[in-house]
């Protein structure tokens, strides 16, 4: 398996009212890829750096230009996203695991593929290195910026907010961790993201209340990507990270974790979106924590 450390920079709409809303709200158009491919012993084997010519938001936001130091001229002569993305995926090789600092880059990549009419894979293997750092180095669940992690470890840092530099900076942090063991525990497969996003299940359905969202069968139901059967869902549990989660198992023995995120809707209700993950050691531990918390609440209620 090829381990890919990926970082990207993206442009945003100049005004909120100009943000594209169909087929889903889209606010982050990739303008730069930076990535490292690691060898079997986790040394850097190859690098990938490409600019992308933006099409949805062609004018570079001032804040993005100041942060990234990218010149508009560099983007005007760059290839479009589909060409760069296809080159990047071919460079990754098969199979691969995308390692990013934080959970955002993976979703932004998949959203950009969808908005440009590209097919997204049914499952994507990834690893959130920010979570790994928090759990294995900081020993808590707080999010730590890449810049802060480098400061904590006393590592020499290349200029931030350049995609390839940030990939290199991330690799230097990884050198302080047992990356093989971390990937085994924390790597996860995101399932059905593309279709869920297009169907509004990824974050855009409105409900009068959380209870109404939890009762919606569409939010619960999906097909196993391996056997095609519908997994059986366990009870909803409150997610310590916010929202709700549920355990799913299919007749063939594959296990999944469904996360339901809720946010306040514009009309006073809530908006709900789901993420489906193939079960991993880390996700199983999170599920067990939620199950234990539910049992403790039930025991406390019984004593009242």
PEZINOR-V282953 format. One record per residue. N is the residue number from 1. RES is the residue in one small letter. PSI is psi in whole degrees, 0 to 359 (none if undefined). Layout:
BEGIN
n=N res=RES psi=PSI
n=N res=RES psi=PSI
END
This chain:
BEGIN
n=1 res=x psi=133
n=2 res=x psi=126
n=3 res=x psi=120
n=4 res=x psi=123
n=5 res=x psi=116
n=6 res=x psi=136
n=7 res=x psi=148
n=8 res=x psi=155
n=9 res=x psi=148
n=10 res=x psi=154
n=11 res=x psi=158
n=12 res=x psi=161
n=13 res=x psi=148
n=14 res=x psi=329
n=15 res=x psi=149
n=16 res=x psi=323
n=17 res=x psi=342
n=18 res=x psi=4
n=19 res=x psi=134
n=20 res=x psi=134
n=21 res=x psi=345
n=22 res=x psi=140
n=23 res=x psi=0
n=24 res=x psi=159
n=25 res=x psi=125
n=26 res=x psi=115
n=27 res=x psi=8
n=28 res=x psi=99
n=29 res=x psi=121
n=30 res=x psi=133
n=31 res=x psi=352
n=32 res=x psi=134
n=33 res=x psi=139
n=34 res=x psi=127
n=35 res=x psi=154
n=36 res=x psi=141
n=37 res=x psi=127
n=38 res=x psi=147
n=39 res=x psi=180
n=40 res=x psi=332
n=41 res=x psi=16
n=42 res=x psi=24
n=43 res=x psi=156
n=44 res=x psi=122
n=45 res=x psi=333
n=46 res=x psi=161
n=47 res=x psi=153
n=48 res=x psi=125
n=49 res=x psi=123
n=50 res=x psi=141
n=51 res=x psi=160
n=52 res=x psi=132
n=53 res=x psi=117
n=54 res=x psi=144
n=55 res=x psi=321
n=56 res=x psi=315
n=57 res=x psi=82
n=58 res=x psi=342
n=59 res=x psi=125
n=60 res=x psi=125
n=61 res=x psi=141
n=62 res=x psi=319
n=63 res=x psi=322
n=64 res=x psi=318
n=65 res=x psi=318
n=66 res=x psi=322
n=67 res=x psi=315
n=68 res=x psi=341
n=69 res=x psi=19
n=70 res=x psi=132
n=71 res=x psi=138
n=72 res=x psi=327
n=73 res=x psi=328
n=74 res=x psi=330
n=75 res=x psi=327
n=76 res=x psi=327
n=77 res=x psi=4
n=78 res=x psi=158
n=79 res=x psi=162
n=80 res=x psi=166
n=81 res=x psi=310
n=82 res=x psi=321
n=83 res=x psi=313
n=84 res=x psi=319
n=85 res=x psi=317
n=86 res=x psi=319
n=87 res=x psi=319
n=88 res=x psi=313
n=89 res=x psi=323
n=90 res=x psi=321
n=91 res=x psi=324
n=92 res=x psi=323
n=93 res=x psi=173
n=94 res=x psi=141
n=95 res=x psi=165
n=96 res=x psi=161
n=97 res=x psi=124
n=98 res=x psi=119
n=99 res=x psi=123
n=100 res=x psi=159
n=101 res=x psi=99
n=102 res=x psi=167
n=103 res=x psi=355
n=104 res=x psi=318
n=105 res=x psi=319
n=106 res=x psi=314
n=107 res=x psi=321
n=108 res=x psi=318
n=109 res=x psi=312
n=110 res=x psi=321
n=111 res=x psi=320
n=112 res=x psi=322
n=113 res=x psi=317
n=114 res=x psi=316
n=115 res=x psi=336
n=116 res=x psi=13
n=117 res=x psi=19
n=118 res=x psi=150
n=119 res=x psi=134
n=120 res=x psi=149
n=121 res=x psi=152
n=122 res=x psi=328
n=123 res=x psi=146
n=124 res=x psi=124
n=125 res=x psi=127
n=126 res=x psi=168
n=127 res=x psi=128
n=128 res=x psi=100
n=129 res=x psi=336
n=130 res=x psi=317
n=131 res=x psi=319
n=132 res=x psi=314
n=133 res=x psi=316
n=134 res=x psi=316
n=135 res=x psi=318
n=136 res=x psi=330
n=137 res=x psi=310
n=138 res=x psi=339
n=139 res=x psi=37
n=140 res=x psi=184
n=141 res=x psi=10
n=142 res=x psi=144
n=143 res=x psi=138
n=144 res=x psi=129
n=145 res=x psi=158
n=146 res=x psi=319
n=147 res=x psi=318
n=148 res=x psi=320
n=149 res=x psi=319
n=150 res=x psi=321
n=151 res=x psi=317
n=152 res=x psi=319
n=153 res=x psi=352
n=154 res=x psi=39
n=155 res=x psi=143
n=156 res=x psi=134
n=157 res=x psi=132
n=158 res=x psi=161
n=159 res=x psi=129
n=160 res=x psi=163
n=161 res=x psi=25
n=162 res=x psi=127
n=163 res=x psi=313
n=164 res=x psi=320
n=165 res=x psi=317
n=166 res=x psi=327
n=167 res=x psi=319
n=168 res=x psi=318
n=169 res=x psi=320
n=170 res=x psi=319
n=171 res=x psi=324
n=172 res=x psi=324
n=173 res=x psi=319
n=174 res=x psi=332
n=175 res=x psi=339
n=176 res=x psi=2
n=177 res=x psi=158
n=178 res=x psi=87
n=179 res=x psi=323
n=180 res=x psi=313
n=181 res=x psi=322
n=182 res=x psi=318
n=183 res=x psi=320
n=184 res=x psi=323
n=185 res=x psi=320
n=186 res=x psi=343
n=187 res=x psi=142
n=188 res=x psi=159
n=189 res=x psi=120
n=190 res=x psi=131
n=191 res=x psi=136
n=192 res=x psi=24
n=193 res=x psi=312
n=194 res=x psi=309
n=195 res=x psi=321
n=196 res=x psi=319
n=197 res=x psi=316
n=198 res=x psi=330
n=199 res=x psi=359
n=200 res=x psi=3
n=201 res=x psi=348
n=202 res=x psi=352
n=203 res=x psi=14
n=204 res=x psi=9
n=205 res=x psi=136
n=206 res=x psi=142
n=207 res=x psi=156
n=208 res=x psi=332
n=209 res=x psi=164
n=210 res=x psi=325
n=211 res=x psi=321
n=212 res=x psi=321
n=213 res=x psi=316
n=214 res=x psi=337
n=215 res=x psi=351
n=216 res=x psi=116
n=217 res=x psi=331
n=218 res=x psi=325
n=219 res=x psi=339
n=220 res=x psi=329
n=221 res=x psi=134
n=222 res=x psi=165
n=223 res=x psi=140
n=224 res=x psi=131
n=225 res=x psi=350
n=226 res=x psi=313
n=227 res=x psi=347
n=228 res=x psi=358
n=229 res=x psi=162
n=230 res=x psi=118
n=231 res=x psi=153
n=232 res=x psi=134
n=233 res=x psi=139
n=234 res=x psi=184
n=235 res=x psi=152
n=236 res=x psi=138
n=237 res=x psi=149
n=238 res=x psi=130
n=239 res=x psi=123
n=240 res=x psi=335
n=241 res=x psi=0
n=242 res=x psi=140
n=243 res=x psi=213
n=244 res=x psi=160
n=245 res=x psi=160
n=246 res=x psi=145
n=247 res=x psi=137
n=248 res=x psi=143
n=249 res=x psi=138
n=250 res=x psi=164
n=251 res=x psi=337
n=252 res=x psi=0
n=253 res=x psi=358
n=254 res=x psi=142
n=255 res=x psi=144
n=256 res=x psi=156
n=257 res=x psi=126
n=258 res=x psi=124
n=259 res=x psi=131
n=260 res=x psi=119
n=261 res=x psi=135
n=262 res=x psi=141
n=263 res=x psi=159
n=264 res=x psi=131
n=265 res=x psi=164
n=266 res=x psi=334
n=267 res=x psi=13
n=268 res=x psi=347
n=269 res=x psi=216
n=270 res=x psi=154
n=271 res=x psi=136
n=272 res=x psi=145
n=273 res=x psi=150
n=274 res=x psi=158
n=275 res=x psi=137
n=276 res=x psi=130
n=277 res=x psi=141
n=278 res=x psi=139
n=279 res=x psi=136
n=280 res=x psi=174
n=281 res=x psi=316
n=282 res=x psi=316
n=283 res=x psi=324
n=284 res=x psi=320
n=285 res=x psi=319
n=286 res=x psi=320
n=287 res=x psi=317
n=288 res=x psi=323
n=289 res=x psi=317
n=290 res=x psi=321
n=291 res=x psi=317
n=292 res=x psi=319
n=293 res=x psi=321
n=294 res=x psi=318
n=295 res=x psi=322
n=296 res=x psi=321
n=297 res=x psi=320
n=298 res=x psi=319
n=299 res=x psi=321
n=300 res=x psi=320
n=301 res=x psi=323
n=302 res=x psi=333
n=303 res=x psi=340
n=304 res=x psi=none
END
